[in-house]
């Protein structure tokens, strides 16, 4: 930039016409604004070569001299709102002109910012959807995840007899349900297929606050040993496998060689922890000897809907009290076994919370580095000018 101070001498052929420079000195005077105008003109002059550059510089110098009527440019002492808007608009036009003249520099700046902003947006969307947004269930803050703890303090699934004891002894919840993931094989259709199923008690949908979009829920006695099997289809599985045929309700499906009657179809978007194809009732297995063994922790986990105003800590204390009673009643199988309760949301994201937060911090630093790189590019460009 040309002005009163020069860092390095300019070669003679890089200097604009002397008369035009003198005219600018007389009309602009000194100051940052005057130096900026001279610098812009000098940059435009050096981008052009030959006689066309001389004529271009003379024309702009004369235009500026006429505009300011040979009076020095004075720095404004106080800017009014209208002047701020005018200056901002001028800065925008100047930025557009500057970036248009150097497309490679503009591309580098845009690519750097796009990388930082894009990565940050993608990771924040994941964190927002998983950690920050509430579960897509009715009153998720009233849902608690219940489990047993081994004598060593490790999580264990809930033994079926223990769950039955909880349903009659726990007083701080409105309802309780037990469920586990259980892959099943669907046969009796055009092609047998392995499906992702979740076996659940009859109270399951009541506890999590769901209801079928088609048909009905499990019957109240669906948990009774020897009861006929019932199945609820997910909306996606219903559409993909049965072409959204509403008449499927009432028909029978063969799952692991056991017949289950289709009693309903769940609404689109319904999800508990992860997507499942079907939910099946407890009746076909609830009377088996293996499940009735108190020491058999066969993968079931309980979820409860708390009474209004009851904290999860209250349920946790109550479960521990009941566990102590069961330990005295069944010392062979329940010695050292206790129980705990935690918010369902915390349990679902427990395994990925730290990973997501670490990713969010990493992309935050990536965005910071991108901004610093852009700042360095702008400083280097300014120094070169």
N, C-alpha and C positions, 0 to 999 in steps of 0.2 A: 504494500500500500504506500502510495506517495504522500508526503506531508512535510512538516518542518524537520523531522528527524529521519534519516536514512540509515539502515543497518549496514547495507552494502552498496557500493556505487553501482549505478545502472550503466550498462553499455550504451554508447551514444545512439545506436540505431534503435534502442528500446524506448527512447524518450519521445513524448508527443511534441508537436510543434511548439516552439518557444513562446510565440505570441499568445497562443491559446492557453498555455500554462500560466502566463502572466495575467491573462484576463480572469482566470479562475482564482488566482491568488488575491486579486483585487476585489472580486465579487464575493468570495466565500470567507476570506479571513482565516482565523485560527479556531481551533476547537475540535472536539470529537466528531461532531456532525459534519463539519467541513472536511475533516480528514477522511471520513467514510465516503463522502461523495467523490472526492479526488481519487480515492483508492478504487472505487467501482469503475470510474472512467478509465483509470490506468489499466485495470484488468481487462476491460472491454477492448481498449486500444491494443494490448499485447496479443489478444486473441485474433486480431486482424493484422495483416501485414501489408506494407506498400502504401500507395497513395490513397486507397480507399480508407485505410485506418486514419490517415491524417485528416481527410475530409470528415470522417465520422466524428473524430475528436473535436475538430473546430466547430462543427454544427452543434454538438452538445454543450461545448463551452460557451458559445454565443447564446444558446437557449437559456442556460443557467444565469449568465450575466444579465440578460434581459429580465428574467424572472425576479431576480433580487435587486435589479436596478442599481447595480454597482455598490450595494450596501453590504457590509459584512454580515455573515450568518451569526446570530447570537444564540447561545444556548438558553433554552427556556428555563426560567426559574421555578415556575410552578405549572404543572400540567392539570388541565381541567378534564372531566370525564370525556368530553367530546374529543379532546386532543389525544387522550389515551386510546380511544377507539381508532382514531385516524392513524396513530403510530402503529397500533397492532395490525391494522390492515396493510400499512406500508411494510411492516416486517414480514407479513405473510407473502406479499407479492415479491419482496426481495428474496425470500427463501425459495419460492417457486422458480424464480429466474436463476438463482444460483445452482439449484439442483438440476435444472434443465440443461445448464451448460456443462455439467459434469455427471453424465449418466452412470459411469462406472462407480463413482463415489456414492451416488444416490442408491445404486443397487446394493452396495456393500452395507450401507446403513440400514436399508429396509430389510435385507436378509438377516442381519444380526438381530434387529428388534423382533422380526417375525419368529426367529428361532426361540428367543427367550420368552416372548409373550405366548406363542403357541404351546410350548411345553408347560408353562405355568398354568395356562388355562385348562389343558387336558388333565393334569394331575389334580388341580383344584376341583374340577368337575367330579373326579372320582372320590376325593375326600369329602366333598359336599354331599354326594349321594349316599356314601356309606357311613360316614362318621357324624355329619352335622344334621342331615335330614332325619326326621323321626321315621320309625318303621312304618310301612304301609299297612298297619293294623289298627284296629279300634283302640283308642286310649293306650298306646304302647307303654306309657309311663306306669301303668298299673299291671304290667306283665312281669312276672318273676320266673327265673329259671332255677329249678330245684334239682339237686344232685346229692349223692352220698359221697363221703370221703372215707378212704381206707385208713387203717391205723397209722400208716406212714404219712397221711395228709394228702395223698393223690386223689384226683377226681375218679369216681366210679359211677357207672350207670346205676339206676335205681332198680333194686330187686322188686319183682311184681308183688310179692306179699307185703313188702314195705310200703309200696305205693298204696295198696289197699288200706293199710293202717293209717297212712297220711290222710286219705279221703275222709276218714271218720274222726280223726283226732285234731287236725289243723282247723282252728277257728278263725283265723285272720284273713281267710281268702273267701271269695264268692264261689269259685269253682276251680277245679284242678283237672288236668289231663296228662296222659302218658303217651309217648310215641317214640318210634325209632325208625331209622332208615332201613329198608329191607328190599333189596332187588328181587324181583319176581320174574318168572317166565310166562308170557302170555301165549297160550295155545288155543286151538279151535278156530283160528282165523286163517286167512289165506297163507300167511307165513308166520311161523312162531318168532317171537322177538323178546329180548330181554328188556324190561322196563324198570325205571326208577320209581319205587313205591315207598310209601311211609305208612307203617301200621300205627293206628291211633285209637284211642278210646272214644266212646260215644260222645263224650263231652268236649272233644277237641275243638270243633268249630265254635262252640259256645264260649270257650275260654279265650280264644284268640280274636273273637269278634267277627267271624265270617259266616256266610250263608250261601247255599247253592243258588246258582242262577237258574237252574233247571232241575226239577225234581225236589227231593227232600234231603234232610240230613240223616246221619245214622239213627237208627231206632234206639230208644232208651235201653233196651235189653241186648244191644249188639255186643256188649262185653261179656254176657253170660256164657259160661263154658258150654260148648256144643252148639251155640247159636249159629244160624245160617250166616255165611259170609256176606258182607255188604261192601260195595266199592263206590267211591266218588271219583269221577274223572276230572282231570284238569281240562281247562278250556282248550289249550293247545293240543293236547293228546286227543281230545274228542274230535277236533277238526281234522287233524292229520290222519288218524286211524279210522274214524267212522264218518268222515265227510260231514261233520256237524249234523248228523241224523238225530233228531229229537226223539225218535222212536226207540233209541237204544236204551232209554230208561225202562227198567223192568226186565231187560234181557240179562242173560247170564254170561259171565266171562270165566274162563278156566285159567286160574293163576296158580302155578306150581301144582297142577293136577287137582286143585280144589275149586269148586264152583263158587263164584261170588256174584250176587245180584247187583246190577247197576241201579243205584237209588238216586243219583243226582249228578249234575255237572257243575263244577265250580266256575265262578265268574272269570272273565278275561283279566289277566294281570294279577290274580291271586297267587301269593307266594309265601311260604313259611320257611325261613332260613335260606332255602335254595329251591329251584324249580323241581317239582315232582310230576310224574305222569298220572299217578293214581294214589288215593288214600284208601286203605283197607281196614276193616274192623278187626277187633280183638277176638271175637267169638270162636273162630276156628282153632285158635292156639291157647286161649286163656285157661283151658282145663288140662293142658299137658303137664306131665309130671315134672319135666325139666323146668318149666316156667314157675311152677309152684314151689320149687326149692328156694328157701329164704336166702341161702348163700349164693344163689346163681344170679349174677349181675349180667343180664343178657342184652345190654345195649339200649335200654329204655331210659329216656330223660323226661322229667316232668316239667310242666309249665303251669303256672297258676295266675289267676286274675285276682288281684288284691281288692279287699273291700275299700270303699272310698275313704281317704284319709289315713290309711294304714301304710307305713313305710316298709320297705324291703327288709330293713334291719329287724323289724318286729317279727316278720315271718322267719327270718334266719334264727332268731333266738328261740322261737317256738319249735322249729324243726330240731334244733340241738337238744331241747328238753325232751322231745319225743324220742330222739335217738338214744338218749340216756335210759329212758324207760324200756325201749326195745332191747337195749344191751342187757338189762337185768332180766328181761323175760326170755331172751334167746341168747344166752352167753356163748353157745357154741358157734353161732354164725355171725353174731353182731358185736362181739367183743372188740372194742376199740373203734368201731364204725360210728361215725357221726354224719351230720348233714349240713348243708349250707344253702343259702338262697342269694341270688344276685339279680340285678335288672337284666331282662332278656336282651336288651340292646347291647349291654356291656359284654355279655357272653358271646353274642354273634360276631362281634368285631374284635374280640379279645386277641385272636391269633394274627390279625392283620393290622391292628391299630398302630403299633410301633413302625411297621414297614411303611404304611401310608404317610405317617407323620414325617418319617425320614425322607421319603420321596418328595413331600411337600417342601421340606427345608432345602433339599438339594436343588429343586427347580427354582426356589426363591433365590438362592445364590447364583444360579444360572442366569436369571433375569437381571440380577445386580451386575454380574460380569458383562452381560450384553450391553447394559446401559453405560458401564465404564468404557467398554470398547468404542461405543458410538461417541462418547465424550472425547476420548483420545483421538478419534478420527477427525472430529470437528476442530480440536485444538491444533492438530497437525496441519489441517487445511488452512486454518487461520494464520498459523506461523508461516506457512509457505507463501500466503498472500502478502 
